[in-house]
Amino acid sequence: MRLFASLRERAGTDELALELAEAATVAEALRELGWLTEGLHVALAVNRQYASPETVLCADDELALIPPVSGGAGAAALHVAIRAEPLASERIAALVSDPRAGAVVTFQGVTREVAALEYEAYAEMALAKLEEIAREAAERHGLCAVAVEHRVGFVELSQPSVVIAVSAPHRAEAFAGAREIIDALKTSVPIWKREEGEWVTGHPAGQGAPLR
């Protein structure tokens, strides 16, 4: 595994050996590297492409651990995830901690009026769209950091199906950024929900939310 910039300095080397189980994912690799990445929003590049947490690693992959890039003082740290397990809003909010921030806004979309909702996602495309939405909102509103996580599977009454956290220097930008992200998520990310045995009808794909 190749290391760069602050990670290279922390490790004292520009290459690191990492032993993983067969068919390990990027998320598992990043957990193993927690001792090195603590306090940094990092990404793993696989074969010179940014990889999602669910990407499965192979023995001959070229891996690189990427610290935040030098995109200027306004460059935002981004985190997106699709999860089958319950979402922890405090953990997600902690991901957007930033010394530049004077405001942190957290939004939770929760199940209401029914015992449970069932969510399904085209995970690979959903993750790419979530990252695109987060990046555009961060650039438009000058956000410091963005974290978005969405559930799949059954989400019980009053439990969150989506959590969005953003940080910004001022509250107006933080509120606007969070609002833009949830609105865009509902109209363009391929995630569907079933309520009382029926898939909820939305808009045709490419024209709004597909069956959300």
N, C-alpha and C positions, 0 to 999 in steps of 0.2 A: 504494500500500500504506500502511495506517495503522499507526502505531507508538504504543506506550503506555509509561508509567512508565520503567523503567531503559533500555529500548531507545530511547525517545524522547530521553532525555538523552544516550545514547551517540552517536546519530546527529545530534543537534542540530536535529532537526526532527520533526514529528509525521506527516509523509507522505514517502514515498520512491518513486521510479520504479524499476521492475525490468523489464528486458528479457529475455524468455525465448523459446525456440523454440516454434513451434506445437505444441500438444498436450503441453507440458511438464507434469511432475507436481509435486506438493507437495514430494517429496523433492529434486527438482532445484532448485526455488526455494529451499529451505532451504540447500542446498549453496552456492548463489550468495550467500547472506546470511551465510555463515560468519564473515566479517570483523566482522559486527555482533553475532552471537549467541554468540561464543566464551565458554565457561565457563557458559553458561546453558542450562537445559532449556526449550526454547521449543516452541510449537505454531503452526500456521498455521490461521487461521479463514477459510473460504471461504463467502461469502454468509451470514455470521453463524453458521456451524456449524463445529465443530472438524472438520478434515479428516485423513484417513489419508495416509501417505506416497505411496500409489499414486493418489490422486485427481488426475485430469487437469484442468488449469486452462484456462479460456476467457478470451478477451480482455475480456469484459464482467463478469467476476467481481469481486465486492467482496472484497478481501483485507485481512487484518489479522494482524500478527505479535504473538503473545501471549507475554509473559514469564511466569514462575511467578506464580500469583495469590496474594493475601494471605489464605491460608486459615488462618493461625495458624502457630505455631512448628513444629507437627507436620505441616504439609502436605508430602506426598511428591512428588518429581519422578517421572514415569512415562515409560517408553519401551517401545513394543511394535513388532514388525516381523515380517513373513513374507518370507523371502529364498530366492532360488534359488541364490545363491552360498554357499560355505562360511562357517560362522560362526566368528568370532574371539573366543574367550572373554576375552582380555585387553582387547580394545576394548570389549566389552559390560560387563565389570566396571568399566572406567573411567567408564562412564556413570553409575554410582551413587556416585561420589566425593562426599562431603559432609562439611563441617567438624563437623557434629553427630555423625558416626558413629564408633563405637568398634569396629565389627565389620562385615565384608563377607563374605557367603557367596555362593559361585558353585556352581551345579549344572549338570552336563552330562549329557544323555541321549544315549548313543552306540549305534551299530549294533553288535550282537554276534552271533556264531555264523554269520552269513551274509555273503556277499560284499558285498551292498548291499541297502538297502531303498528303496522308492519312495514318496514322500509326495505327497499331493494335498490341497489346502485350498480351502474356500469362503472366499477371502481376506478379503472385506469383512466377513463375519460373524465370522470368526475373529479379526480385529483388534479388533472391537468387544468380543468376549467376553474376549480377553486383557486389554484395558484395564480392563474391569469387574472381572476377577479380581484384577489387580494393585492397583487402587484399593481393593477391599474388604480385601485382605490388608494393605495399607499402613495403612489405618485401624484394623484390628483389632489389629495388632501394633506400631503406632507406628513404622513404617519411615521412614527418611529418603528413600530412593529405590528404585525398582524398574525393572529392565530385563529384558524377555523377548523372545527372538527364536527363531523356528522355521523350519526348512528346508522347502522343497518340492523335488520332483524326486528324483534318486538320491543317496543318502547312503551312502558306502562304509564298509566294515568299520572300526570304531574311530573313525569321524568323528562329531561331534555333530549330532544332528537338532534338539535344543533346548538353549538356554543360558538360564539364569535367574540374575540377579545381584540381590542386595538388600543394602542397608546399613541399619544400625540403631545406636542408642546402645550396645546390649549384645548379646552373642552369642546369648543364649537367644531373643530376639525375631527376630534375623536368621535363625537356623536354622528357627524355627517358621514365619516368613513364607515362606521359600523352599519348605519342605515343603508348606505349604498351596497355594501357587501351582501346583506341579507336579501335586499330587493333583487340584486343580480343573481344570487344563488337560486332564488325561487323561480327565475325565468329562464335559466340557461344551463343548469347543472343536471345531468341525467340521473336523477334520484326519484323513485316512485314510492307512493305509500298506499297501503291497503287498509280500508276502514270497514269494520263489520263485514268482512268477507269480500268486499268489492274494491277494485283499484280506483282511486280517486282520479277523475278526469280533469286534465288541465288543458294546455294548448298543444297544437301540433309541434313536433320537433323542429327547431330552427325558428319558431315563431313565438317562443315563450316556454314556459315550464312544461316538459313532457310528462303528463300523468302524475303530477305532484298532488 
